[in-house]
């Protein structure tokens, strides 16, 4: 597997290449992965390797895309932000102002901001919700309208793991002047205009490019826990929550047809890849994910004034679904900047270790995608942390060289 590592890396970031290779050599990457970094508007790291599908010995190529799960939420957030920027909607607007039937069963005061901040009280949908329902936006609308929130909207923040995507889609369909879906809106207003390879709803003809997801072995799980003992606490708490009904454990098994267990990975079903699901089924490459947010912090997607609102979290309280403090705001997740006490980076982590992290002050975007599912989440993903920390160390070291151009790029193996 190690011989299939390719891409390019700025000479100043050669340490990142070493870490990327070591992740494969030490068995931390047991399938495939890609890692990309934009710094001051330039792609300085584009590393890829491993297998798109080890079960068939299909190697990862430059065309390989993968599902990035909840990283997709950040892209859905950008779509909402673009509509806000153009004056079609405000974050403070009640959904009932443009979606009258939403105002049922205690939802009449829910705002757009509450939806993107995971405060809507709809982390799951009550009642049957089939895959056929999910493919029918009119049916999804009816199901959402009939829901009773599990907490009063605006009073708590609890991760809307999958429902976030359908809520965002329904908002866009109503406030976009052309009444487009989230996938079509993103494609036409952002992806095609900026040459970004990211899909919310993959064209069937592109299915051959999607890597096959694989879950870790038990021994791999033990290795992750040994390296990061905090993972054991997280896993124990999640198991107890499911067994004892703490919090809202049903969120992690909804919907039943989107299964990510070790035995059946329904996310490998191509039919799911075609679904426009803006919370969990975005499909992309690392360098495109990084490029997207490099354009965001340059103010080329939405106005710089609005982008500044992404920099700091709006909510720092305990998330009632995840069970721990999860800083968030306007559809993004935040984490403390390890190099700058008191400051945050923003972006969004995804299941399995996928992640995008943005430090606007350094004009830095870090993106990682993988089809080899890791146990850790966000900052608790060892493999991603190794790479991220290597990048941050380099940027810190050369941070004062703002007047110099980046060193020339080298091809791996040259």
N, C-alpha and C positions, 0 to 999 in steps of 0.2 A: 504493500500500500504506500509506503514511504516514497517509492520512486515516482509516484504520480502526484507530486507537488509542483505547482507551476504558478505563473503570474509575474508580477513585477513589484519592486520595492525600492523606494527612494533610499539612497545610500545612508542617509542619516537614520533611517528606520530599520537598518539591517538587524538590529536586536529583535525586532518583531518577527522577522523571518525565522530567526533561530528558535524563538518560542513556539511559533506555528509548527515548525518541523518537529520540535521536541514533543509537542502534544500528540503527534502521530507515533513517533518512535516509542514513547512510553505507554502507548495503548489508550490514551485518553480520548483520542478520536478513533472510534472503532468503525465508523462509516465514512461520511464525507463532511466537508465543511468549507466555508469561504469566509474571509475576513478582509474588510476594506476600511480605509481611513482617508478622509478628506481633511487637509489642513490648509487654512487660508485659501480656500477655493480650489486646491489642487488635489488630485488623487495621488497620494503618496504611498499607499499600500493597497495592493490587490492580490491577495494570496488565495489559492484554491487547492483542493486536493482530496484524495481518498476515493471512495466509491459513491456513485449515485444510487447503486443498488448492489450491495456485496453478494446477495444471494444469487445473482446472475453474472457476477464479476464485471458489471457495467461500471466503468470508471467515470469519475466526475470530470466534466468538461466545462469549457467556458460558456456553454449554452445551458448548463444545468441550473435549474431553479428549484426552490424548495418552499414548503409552507412555513411561514414565520409566525403562525398562531397570533398571540395577542399583540405582537408588534403592529399588526394590522390596525389596531385601535388608534394608533398615532396618525395613521393615514386617514382614517375616518374623521379624526379630529381636525385634520387639515382641510378636509372638504367642508366641514361646518365653518371653520375659520374663514375660508374663502367666501362663503355666502355672507358671513358677518361683514367681512371687509368690503364687499360690494353693496352693502346696505339692504340686502334682501331679508335680513333677520338680525335680531340682537340676542345676545346670550341671556338677557333678562326677560325676553318674551316668554309668555306662557304658551305651552303647546296648544292649549285650547283656542288661542287667537287665530291659528291657521289650521287647526285640526279639532273642530268642535266636538266630535264624538269621543275624543280622548278624555274629556271632562266627565268621567263616570267613576263612581266608586271611590271617591276621595282623591282623584288625580287632577282636579280642576286647577290647582295652583302650581303644578309642576312646570318648571321653566327649562329652557334649552340648557342653561348652565347646570341645572340639577342632573340632567341626563348625562352630559359629558363628564360631570364630576362624580358619577356613580351614586347619586343621591335620590334617584327616582323611586326607589323602593320596589323595583321589578327585577331582581337578580335572577329570577326564574319565572316562567309562565306556568300558571296553575291550569291543570287540565291537560287533555291530550294535545300533543304537538308533534305531528309526523313530519317526515322528510318531504312528503307531498305538500303539506301545509307550508313548509319553509320556502318552497319553490313558487308559491302563489302569493304575491305581495298584498292582494286584496284580502286573502284569508289571514295573513299575518296582521294586517291592520285590524281586522275584526277581533282577533284573539287579544291583541294589545288593548284595544278599547274596552274589552270586557273584564280586564284584570283589576284586582284590588291590590294595591301596594301592601307589602308586608311590613313596612314602616311608613310613617307620615313623610311624604316627600320633602326633602330639605333638612330633615332632622338628624339623619345619619348618612354616612358614606359606607357603602358596601359594594365590593367588586361585582359588577355586572359582566361576568366572564364571557358570556355568549350573547345575552339579550341586548347588550350595548350595540351590537352590529345591526340588529333589526330596528332598534329605536332610531339610530342615526339614519339608516336607509329611509325609514318612513318620514322623518323630518325633511330630508333632502327632496324626496318625491313631491312634497307639498310646497316648499318654499323656492325651489329652483324654478325660474320662469319657464324652462323647457320641460319641467316635471320628469327629469331623468332619475334613474336609479343611482345608488351610490357608486356602483362599478362604472357605469357609463359616464357619470359626472366626472369622476376622477380621471378616467381615460381621456376624455375630450378636453377637460379644462386644465389638467396638470400633466399627465403622462405623455400624451402625444405632443404637447407644446414644448416640453422640455426633454424629450427623448429619454423617458424613464421607463425601464422594464419592470413594471410592478402591476400585477393583476388582482383585482377583486372580482372574481368571476373569470376563470381562464378560458380562452377560446379552445374548443375541443381539438383543433389541429395542433395545438402546442402541448398537448398532454405528454408527448414523448420526452419532453425536457424535464419533467418533474421527478425529483429524486424520491426514492422509496424510503419511508420512515421506518426506523427500527428502534426497539426498546432495549435498554441495557440488561446485561445478565445480572444475576444476584451478586456475583463476585465483584462486578463493576460498581454496583450500588454500595457494597461494603467499602470499596476503595474510596469512593466519594465521601462517605461518612467519616472514614478514618482521617482523610485530609481536612474535612470541614465538619467537626462534631456538631456544630449548630444545626446541620441538616437533620440529625437524629431527633433533636427536639421538635423541629418543624414537622417531621414525618409522624412522630408520636402524637403530637397535638392534632394533626389532621385525621389520624386514625381514630383517636378518641372522639373527635367531633362527629365523625360519621357513625360510630358505634353508639354514642350517647345522645346524639341529636343536638350537640352544642351549635350555636350560631345558625348557619344556613347551609348545612352540608350537602343539601340537594343541588346546590349550584354546581358542584363538581361532577355530577352525573347527568346534567341537563344540557342538551336533549339526549335521550338514550341512544339515538342513532349516530351521534358524534362521539365515538368511543375511543379512548386513548389508553386502554389497559395493555398489560404486557402480552396478552394472548390474542386480542383482536384489535387491530388498528384500523378502524373504519375510515380514518382520514386518508388512507391510501386508496380509497375508492374514488376513481376519476369523477363519478357523478357529483361528489362533494366539491371537487375542485372547480366545477362549473358554477357553483352557487355563489351569489354575491353576498358574502358574509363579512361585514366590515369589523368584526371582533376577533375572528380566529382563522380565517382561511385565505389571507393574502398570500400571494405566491410571487417570489422575486429572487434576485441575485444580490449578494452583499454590496457590490459596487454601485448598484442602482439605488439601493436603500440609503447608502451613505450619500450619494449624489443628491437625492431628493432633499435631505435635510441640510446639505451644504447650500443648496439653493434657498431653503427656508431662511437660514440665518443671514443670507445675503439680501433678504427682502424681495426675492424674485418670484415667490409664490403668493404670499400675502404681504401687506405693508409692514415695514420695520416697526412701526408703532404698535401694531397688533402682535407681532412676533415677540416683542419685549414682554408681553403678558404671559408668555410661555415660560419665562426664565425662572420664576419663583412659584412654588406650590401655593395653592389657595387653601388646601386642606392638609393638616398635619396630624389629625387625630387617628385613633385606632380604627382600622377598617373592620366592620362588623362581620364581614364574610371571611376575610383572610385571617383575622384574629391578631393582627399586629399593625403597628403604625405604618401607613402607606401614603407618604406625601404625594399629592396629585393636584392637577388643575387643568381645566379646559381640554380634557381628553388625554393628557400626558401624565406619565409617572415621573417622579423626581427622586433623586438620591443625593446624599451629601457628597460634595466634591472632595475627594480624598486629598487633594493638593491645596485646597483653599477652604480652611475652616469657616463655617458660617455661610458658605455658598453651596449652590446646588447645580447638578447637571440635570437635563431633562431628556425625555425620549420615551421608550416603552420596552420592557422585557417581554419575552414570549415563552410559552411552554417549551421545555426541552433545552433551554439555554439560548435560544435566539434573542437578539437584543440590538437596539440602536440607542446610542448615548450621544448627547450633544452638549458641548461646552461652548456657548456662544462667545464668551470673552476671549477664548483662544482660537475662535473660528475653527473648531475641531468637531468632527463627526466620526464616530466609531460604529461599525456595523458588523455583526457576526450572524451567520446562518448555518444551520446544520441539520442533517437528517438522522443523525445518531443521537437519540433523545438522552439528555442528561437529567439527573434528579434535581439538581439545584435550580433555583429561580432567581433571576436578576443578579444581584451582587453576591449571591450564594452559589453561583456557577463557577467552579474552579477554573475550567478551561477558558472561559471568557475573561475571567479576572486576570489570569496570567497575561493574556494578550492586551487587555485594556491597561493594566498597570505598566506594561512595557512601553506602550504608547505615551502614557501620561508622564513617565519618567523622562522620556526623550524630549517631549514638548517642554517640560519644565527646564531641562538642561539647556535647550536651545531657544528658550522663550525670549531672550533679549536680542536675538538676531532678526528682529522684525524688518530690518532694512535690507536683508540679503535674500536672494532667490534661493529656493530649495536646491540641494545638490542634484546632479543628474540622476536619472533613473537607471537601474540595472535590471536586466532580465535574470531570472533565477537560473543558476547553473552556468552563467557566463563568467 
